[in-house]
Amino acid sequence: MKKDYKILIKNDFDDELEKEWVKLEVNSNISFFQTFSWQKYWYENCGLNISNIIVLLYKDENLVCILPLNIEKKNIFKVLNWNGFPFSDYNSPIIKKYFHLTKYHFDLIINEIKERYKFDSIYLINLNNISYLGKEIIPITKSFKLIFSEKNEFKNIISKFEKKTLYEKKRLMKLSEVLIDLDPDDKTKDEIINFFIYEKKKQLNRTHAWNYLDNKIYLNYIINLKKLDPINIHFSCLKFKNKIVASHIGYKHNNKFYYIFPVYKLKYKKYSTGNILLYYLIKNCINHNFQSYDYTIGNELYKKRISNTYGIIYNYIDFFNFKGLIFSQFLKFKIRLKNYFLTKK
């Protein structure tokens, strides 16, 4: 290793790490998922069965990069991952502005981890920055955003969405009172969390998707969301006959809004209650001068219709021994199979 680089590995979210991390946050371009507050919250709720490995890279004694990683045992395999599964839609190092993280730096970091810990493979998911990686990257999905600075295009998109959404709201209002609550009190926040858990479980079972809420660790992440940084978390709901029929729990950070946990009551699907709430969330962001509305990962049709830009999201796979080779080949096969079935839909 060149003398001007130093690598430090920490295993706890202590006060010293927080001080350095938060200072780097201010001087980097990150999503909410790379903030110290989110990472610590995730670890406290979901980090029970992992070995926490937070890598700090220094150049000339100055912190230039943090990689929040962990080693998790998956059956007989030990895998190096990003922290955040399954709730981090964007995974990336925290990189100081004007510092260019390259494959050389990444290899230095991996070699340093290998000297201290045993693991068979690397599996880094939901990557929105791949400039520091090698060839083993696989495009997985897209990430759609509505950028408000693109005025003409954005106004045209909103105008079409507004016309259809307000029509559905009028239909609903003919039946009973409709309330849009974008600043709920604590009692309503509890109701929103409970509504999300109940309706999301039904949705995941109905669509035969992986029901992460059956896992107590991941369920606790949702249950405790009121404890997450109150400045950067946002609760909202649509009430019909004084009962929640659609809700959303999202994040806001650096003037960007993240659309994370939307859900609606299936009984009112024909009235597009989820879209009505989405419309008012977007309008609220416009009124408060947000830069963008980020739908995060996923190729859902409604995201494409109400966005004006997108990025590609990647996974990265590498291995270091025969066991790692078996695991990486299994992952690649699983990804190819999933992509095959998605193209058939």
Residue pairs with C-beta under 8 A, 6 or more apart in sequence:
1 7
1 108
1 112
4 59
4 60
5 57
5 58
5 59
5 105
5 108
6 57
6 58
6 61
7 55
7 56
7 57
7 58
7 108
7 109
7 112
8 55
8 56
8 58
9 53
9 54
9 55
9 56
9 112
9 113
9 116
10 17
10 54
10 56
11 51
11 52
11 53
11 54
12 52
13 36
13 39
13 40
13 43
13 44
13 54
17 36
17 54
18 36
18 40
20 56
20 63
20 66
21 36
21 66
21 94
22 36
23 63
24 63
24 66
24 94
24 96
25 34
25 35
25 36
25 94
27 96
27 97
28 34
28 94
28 95
28 96
28 97
29 95
29 97
30 92
30 94
31 89
31 90
31 92
31 128
31 253
31 256
31 258
32 38
32 232
32 251
32 252
32 253
32 254
32 256
32 258
33 39
33 84
33 87
33 88
33 89
33 90
33 91
34 68
34 90
34 92
34 93
34 94
35 229
35 232
35 253
37 228
37 229
37 232
38 228
38 229
38 232
38 251
39 68
39 83
39 84
41 224
41 227
41 228
41 229
42 83
42 84
42 87
42 88
42 221
43 52
43 83
45 217
45 220
45 221
45 224
46 85
46 87
46 217
46 218
46 220
46 221
47 70
47 83
48 217
49 72
49 73
49 217
50 70
50 71
50 72
50 81
50 83
51 70
51 71
51 72
51 117
52 70
52 83
53 69
53 70
53 71
53 80
53 113
53 117
54 66
54 67
54 68
54 69
55 65
55 66
55 67
55 69
55 109
55 112
55 113
56 63
56 65
56 66
57 63
57 64
57 65
57 66
57 67
57 105
57 108
57 109
58 64
59 99
62 96
63 96
64 95
64 96
64 99
64 101
65 93
65 94
65 95
65 96
65 99
65 101
65 105
66 93
66 94
67 93
67 94
67 109
68 82
68 83
68 84
68 94
69 80
69 81
69 82
69 83
69 113
70 80
70 81
70 82
70 83
71 78
71 79
71 80
71 81
71 117
71 119
72 78
72 79
72 81
73 79
74 327
76 323
77 120
77 121
77 323
77 324
77 326
77 327
78 118
78 119
78 120
79 119
79 120
79 121
79 122
79 123
79 327
80 110
80 113
80 119
80 121
80 122
80 123
80 124
81 122
81 123
81 124
81 125
82 88
82 91
82 124
82 125
82 126
84 91
85 125
86 212
86 218
87 218
87 221
88 126
89 126
89 143
89 258
89 260
89 296
89 297
90 126
90 128
90 143
90 296
90 297
90 313
91 124
91 125
91 126
91 127
91 128
92 127
92 128
92 129
93 101
93 129
93 132
95 101
100 131
101 131
101 132
102 131
102 132
103 132
103 133
103 134
105 132
106 132
106 133
110 122
113 119
114 320
119 320
119 324
120 319
120 320
120 321
120 323
120 324
120 327
121 317
121 318
121 319
121 320
121 323
121 324
121 325
121 327
121 328
122 316
122 317
122 318
122 319
123 315
123 316
123 317
123 327
123 328
123 331
124 133
124 315
124 316
124 317
125 140
125 315
126 140
126 297
126 313
126 315
127 133
127 137
127 313
127 314
127 315
127 316
128 143
128 311
128 313
128 314
130 137
130 314
130 316
133 316
134 318
136 316
136 317
136 318
137 314
137 315
137 316
138 314
138 315
138 316
138 317
138 332
138 335
139 312
139 313
139 314
140 313
140 314
140 315
140 335
141 297
141 298
141 299
141 313
142 297
142 298
142 299
142 310
142 311
142 312
142 313
143 294
143 295
143 296
143 297
143 298
143 310
143 311
143 312
143 313
144 295
144 298
144 303
144 304
144 307
144 309
144 310
145 292
145 293
145 294
145 295
145 307
145 308
145 309
145 310
145 311
146 154
146 157
146 282
146 292
146 293
146 295
146 306
146 307
146 308
147 154
147 291
147 292
147 308
147 309
148 154
148 285
148 286
148 290
148 291
148 292
148 293
149 291
150 308
150 309
153 308
154 308
157 305
157 306
157 307
157 308
158 282
158 286
158 306
161 275
161 279
161 282
161 305
161 306
162 279
164 272
164 275
165 272
165 275
165 276
165 278
165 279
166 279
168 271
168 272
168 273
168 275
168 276
169 178
169 276
171 271
172 178
172 240
172 268
172 271
172 273
172 276
175 240
176 240
176 241
177 240
177 241
177 242
178 238
178 239
178 240
178 276
179 238
179 239
179 240
179 242
180 236
180 238
180 276
180 277
180 280
181 188
181 236
181 237
181 238
181 239
182 236
182 280
182 281
182 284
184 192
184 235
184 236
184 237
186 226
188 235
188 237
189 226
189 235
190 226
191 237
191 244
192 235
192 236
192 237
192 244
192 247
192 249
193 222
193 223
193 225
193 226
193 249
195 237
195 244
195 247
195 263
196 222
196 247
196 249
196 261
196 263
197 213
197 219
197 222
197 223
199 263
199 264
199 265
199 266
200 213
200 261
200 263
201 211
201 213
201 214
202 266
203 209
203 263
203 266
204 210
204 211
204 212
204 213
205 211
206 266
212 218
213 219
213 222
222 261
225 233
225 249
226 233
232 251
232 252
232 253
233 249
233 250
233 251
233 252
234 248
234 249
234 250
234 251
234 252
234 257
235 247
235 248
235 249
236 247
236 248
236 250
236 277
236 280
236 281
237 244
237 246
237 247
237 248
237 277
238 244
238 245
238 246
238 247
238 273
238 276
238 277
239 245
240 268
240 273
244 265
245 264
245 265
245 267
245 268
245 273
246 262
246 263
246 264
246 265
246 268
246 273
246 274
246 276
246 277
247 262
247 263
247 264
247 277
248 259
248 260
248 261
248 262
248 263
248 277
248 278
248 281
249 260
249 261
250 257
250 258
250 259
250 260
250 261
250 281
251 257
251 258
251 260
252 258
252 290
254 291
255 289
255 290
255 291
255 292
256 290
256 291
256 292
256 293
256 294
257 281
257 285
257 290
257 292
257 293
257 294
258 294
258 296
259 278
259 281
259 293
259 294
259 295
259 296
260 296
262 274
262 277
262 278
263 274
264 273
264 274
264 277
265 273
275 302
278 302
278 306
281 293
282 293
282 306
285 293
295 303
295 306
295 307
297 313
299 342
304 310
315 331
315 335
317 328
317 331
317 332
318 324
318 328
319 325
319 327
319 328
